[in-house]
Every structure is written in structure tokens, then in C-alpha cells.
């Protein structure tokens, strides 16, 4: 029995297509979304009301890691397969999708406080100084990372301190090896359609009460983890009034969608399908053309 994976940019219809597929074949959904793993922000992270594994599994204070997610995703997929059902892995976080489907060789855990130290180094000394430090320690990675990319420079320095490197992990990422036979489907949606849906989603979040949701999350006794603070729209909704927040969230989401489209083109063996039509038609086309 195969694994089915659905990937696409935000607002491409991944969730509704996956849910439609689950009504047609015996299946269970497995999320591959790095922000939907958190509870407490269901509106902001656009969590489905349908049962989906690996959604809302961690509090917002939890520091998420790819290794921990990979272990849980593998266990969920194996369990679904052993029950005679099809795992449908759905999400828009490319690295999480690869981790769910493959045995990624993940870097070791960094020493305690390493991220904080290197983050402070970057902020105090500047990106050029941090990049120069990386160049002296790991020149191959430094050649592939821009000094202005704070997140990756800090992560690379953190990995060097742990005796690893950012570069080899990215080189191994784009292989076509998977743990089980897998069909990966990419949803192709016209840019103008995607941007319209993104704007509509941002406005719908406000109407659904996302501002109160964010305020409650930020007022929780335990502080949000650094990974939870990366949820798209968290800062915008907490700092801006209604219409301005919706516009800012939509803008940031459009940028992220462009990044996701780049990821989609790099996924090994992905088959693209026209998703500019109702979800039921897309689900039927996936089953007819690629899966059954």
C-alpha cells in the first residue's frame, strides 16, 4: 500500500483536497505543517476541524524540532499503513514533508544556549561579522548562506558548535528515497487565484476572532517558544488594528506562498495537477491519474 502526499502553497486547497480524498478511500490525514503542530492558535494556523494527526500536539511553550516531528510522523504513517488504510500526508512545510516521508539524517542537538549566544553575536556584531565567523569555521556552508539571512547564519554557527554542518543536510534533502512507496502530488493554482484566496483567508481570520486568540496566547503563563513565535501573522495581529493586520498578514503570507512554490519545484518525483477547480474534481483526478 502506498503513501499519498499533497503539497502546495498556502491557500492552494491542500486540506480540502485531502479531506475529499479521505471520503473516497480508506485513509487518515497526517499534517506536515510546522505551525499546525501547536495548540492555542487554531484560527491563525488554519487548523482543520477534521481529525488530522500531528495537529495541535504541542503547547505554544514547546520548542519544536524537526527530529521530534520526524519520529512522530514515521510512527503515525506506519500505524495507519498497518491498519490497512492510506496515510495522506498534507502540508505546506517542505522540510516537514520530507521528514515525514523519508529517513532524513538530522544534525545533532546543539549545546544548551548555543542559539542564544550566536543570535546575540549576530545582533551585536552584525551579519557580516557573524558570516565571517562562519566562513572561518565552515567555509562550504558560508559560501551558500547570505550574511543577511540571520536565521540560517545563526543555525549554521549553532551546528558547527555541535560538530555538524548545515550544508550536508541540505545536499541530502533532495533525494527521491522514501520509507514507503509514495506518490507526491503538487497543487498548481494560478497566482491571481492564490493571492485572492490569501486575502480572503486573512479577512476570515479576523472575522473568526483571531485577535482575541492571539491575545490569549500571548497572555499565557508560559512564554511562547522561539519556534512558536514564527507563526505567520502572530506579530502582525498582536500589533496592528483589524484592517491593517489583515493586509499585513496577507502580504507576509503571499511571500511565504512564493517560497513554498520554490520548494514544490524541488521535491523529487512530484507530479503536478491543475487545482484551479473544485476540490472534489481535484481529488477524483488524483485518484484516477496517479494513485489507483
C-alpha positions in Angstrom: 0.0 0.0 0.0 1.3 3.5 -0.9 1.6 6.7 0.9 -0.1 9.8 -0.7 1.3 13.2 -0.1 -0.3 16.5 -1.0 1.8 19.6 -1.2 1.2 23.2 -2.3 1.4 26.8 -1.3 -0.8 28.3 1.4 -4.5 28.6 0.2 -4.0 26.2 -2.7 -6.6 23.9 -1.2 -4.4 21.2 0.2 -6.6 20.5 3.2 -10.0 20.3 1.4 -8.5 18.1 -1.3 -7.0 15.8 1.3 -10.4 15.6 3.1 -12.1 14.9 -0.2 -9.7 12.1 -0.8 -10.4 10.6 2.6 -14.1 10.3 1.7 -13.2 8.2 -1.4 -10.6 5.8 0.0 -9.9 4.3 3.5 -7.4 6.9 4.7 -6.2 9.1 7.5 -4.7 12.5 7.3 -1.2 13.4 8.7 -0.2 17.0 8.9 3.2 18.2 7.6 2.8 21.8 8.8 5.4 23.2 11.2 2.9 25.6 12.8 -0.2 23.4 13.0 1.7 21.3 15.5 0.8 23.9 18.1 -2.4 24.1 20.1 -3.7 27.5 21.1 -3.8 29.2 17.6 -6.2 27.1 15.6 -7.5 30.2 13.7 -4.2 31.7 12.9 -2.6 28.4 11.8 -5.8 27.4 9.8 -6.3 24.1 11.5 -8.9 21.8 10.0 -11.9 20.7 12.1 -11.5 17.2 10.6 -9.4 14.6 12.6 -5.8 15.0 11.5 -2.7 13.5 13.1 0.1 15.8 14.4 -2.1 18.8 14.7 -2.2 20.7 18.0 0.1 18.2 19.6 2.4 20.7 21.5 1.7 23.7 23.7 3.0 27.1 22.4 5.8 27.0 25.0 7.3 23.8 23.4 10.4 24.3 21.3 9.7 22.3 18.2 12.3 20.2 16.5 12.4 18.5 13.1 13.8 15.4 14.7 10.9 15.1 17.2 8.4 15.7 14.4 10.0 13.1 12.1 9.8 10.4 14.8 6.1 11.1 15.4 5.3 11.3 11.7 7.0 8.0 11.0 5.1 6.3 13.8 1.8 7.7 12.6 2.3 6.7 9.0 3.4 3.2 10.0 0.4 2.8 12.2 -2.0 3.9 9.5 -0.4 1.5 7.0 -0.6 -1.4 9.4 -4.3 -0.8 9.8 -4.8 -1.2 6.1 -5.5 2.5 5.5 -3.7 5.0 3.3 -1.8 7.8 5.0 -2.4 11.1 3.3 0.4 13.5 4.3 -0.7 17.0 3.8 1.0 20.3 4.4 3.0 23.2 3.1 6.2 23.0 5.1 8.6 21.4 2.7 11.1 20.2 5.2 8.4 18.6 7.4 7.0 16.9 4.3 10.4 15.4 3.5 10.9 14.4 7.1 7.6 12.6 7.2 8.2 10.7 4.0 12.0 9.9 4.2 14.7 9.0 6.7 16.5 12.3 6.9 19.8 12.3 8.6 19.3 15.1 11.1 22.0 17.1 12.8 22.9 16.6 16.4 21.3 18.7 19.2 23.2 21.9 19.7 24.8 22.6 23.1 22.5 24.4 25.6 22.4 28.1 25.0 24.2 27.9 21.6 21.3 29.5 19.7 21.0 32.4 22.2 24.8 33.0 22.1 25.0 33.1 18.3 21.8 35.1 18.0 23.3 37.7 20.3 26.6 37.6 18.4 24.7 38.3 15.1 22.7 41.1 16.6 25.5 42.8 18.4 28.3 42.4 15.9 26.2 42.4 12.7 25.6 39.9 9.9 28.9 40.4 8.2 30.9 39.6 11.3 28.7 36.5 12.0 29.2 35.4 8.4 32.9 35.9 8.7 33.0 33.7 11.8 31.0 31.1 9.9 33.4 31.4 7.0 36.3 30.6 9.3 34.6 27.6 10.8 32.6 26.1 7.9 33.5 27.8 4.6 31.4 25.5 2.4 28.2 26.4 4.3 29.2 30.1 4.4 29.6 30.1 0.7 25.9 29.1 0.4 24.4 31.4 3.0 24.0 35.1 2.6 25.2 37.3 5.5 21.7 38.9 5.7 20.0 35.6 6.3 20.1 35.8 10.0 18.2 32.6 10.7 20.4 30.4 8.6 23.7 32.0 9.7 22.8 31.5 13.3 21.7 28.0 12.7 24.9 27.2 10.8 27.0 28.5 13.6 24.9 26.6 16.1 25.5 23.3 14.1 29.2 24.0 13.8 29.4 24.2 17.6 27.6 20.8 17.8 30.2 19.3 15.4 27.9 19.3 12.3 27.2 21.4 9.3 24.2 22.9 7.7 25.4 22.2 4.2 25.4 18.4 4.1 21.9 18.1 5.4 20.6 20.3 2.6 22.6 18.3 0.0 20.9 15.1 1.1 17.5 16.6 1.3 16.6 16.4 -2.4 16.8 12.6 -2.9 13.9 10.5 -4.2 14.3 7.9 -1.4 11.2 7.4 0.8 10.4 5.0 3.6 7.4 3.6 1.7 6.2 3.8 -1.9 4.9 7.3 -2.1 3.0 9.5 -4.6 3.7 13.2 -4.1 1.1 15.5 -5.7 1.7 19.2 -6.1 -1.3 21.5 -6.4 -0.9 24.1 -9.2 -3.0 27.2 -8.7 -2.9 30.4 -10.7 -1.1 33.2 -8.9 -4.0 35.6 -9.0 -6.3 32.9 -7.6 -3.9 32.2 -4.8 -3.5 35.9 -3.9 -7.3 36.3 -3.8 -7.7 33.3 -1.6 -4.9 34.5 0.7 -6.6 37.9 1.1 -10.0 36.3 1.8 -8.4 34.0 4.4 -6.8 36.9 6.3 -10.1 38.7 6.4 -11.9 35.5 7.5 -9.4 35.0 10.3 -10.3 38.4 11.7 -14.0 37.7 11.5 -13.5 34.4 13.3 -11.8 36.2 16.3 -8.1 35.7 15.6 -7.2 38.9 17.5 -8.7 37.5 20.8 -7.0 34.2 20.1 -3.6 35.8 19.7 -4.0 38.0 22.8 -4.9 34.9 24.9 -1.9 33.0 23.6 0.5 35.9 24.4 -1.0 36.3 27.9 -0.4 32.6 28.8 1.7 31.9 31.9 4.4 30.2 30.0 6.2 32.3 27.3 5.9 31.2 23.6 8.9 29.2 22.3 11.1 30.7 19.6 9.6 28.3 17.1 6.0 29.2 18.1 6.8 32.9 17.7 7.5 32.2 14.0 3.8 31.6 13.3 2.9 33.8 10.3 0.6 36.6 11.4 1.3 36.4 15.2 3.3 39.7 15.3 1.0 41.4 12.8 -2.2 40.5 14.6 -0.8 41.4 18.0 0.5 44.8 16.9 -1.9 46.2 14.3 -5.6 47.0 14.2 -8.1 45.0 12.2 -7.9 46.0 8.5 -4.2 46.8 8.8 -3.5 43.4 10.4 -5.4 41.6 7.7 -3.4 43.4 5.0 -0.1 42.7 6.7 -0.9 39.0 7.2 -1.9 38.7 3.6 1.3 40.3 2.4 3.5 38.1 4.6 1.5 35.0 3.5 1.9 35.9 -0.2 5.7 36.0 0.3 5.6 32.6 2.1 3.5 31.2 -0.7 6.1 32.2 -3.2 8.7 30.4 -1.1 6.5 27.3 -1.0 6.2 27.3 -4.7 10.0 27.2 -5.0 10.1 24.2 -2.6 7.4 22.5 -4.7 9.6 22.6 -7.8 12.4 20.9 -6.0 10.5 18.0 -4.4 11.8 14.8 -6.1 9.3 13.0 -8.2 6.4 15.4 -7.6 3.5 15.2 -10.0 1.7 18.5 -10.6 -2.0 18.7 -11.0 -4.3 21.6 -12.0 -6.0 22.7 -8.8 -7.9 25.7 -10.4 -11.2 23.8 -9.9 -13.4 22.4 -7.1 -11.6 20.1 -4.5 -13.8 17.1 -5.4 -12.7 17.3 -9.0 -9.0 17.6 -8.0 -9.4 14.6 -5.6 -11.0 12.5 -8.4 -8.2 13.4 -10.8 -5.6 12.4 -8.3 -7.1 9.0 -7.7 -7.7 8.4 -11.4 -4.4 9.6 -12.8 -1.9 8.9 -10.1 -3.0 6.7 -7.3 -5.5 3.9 -8.2 
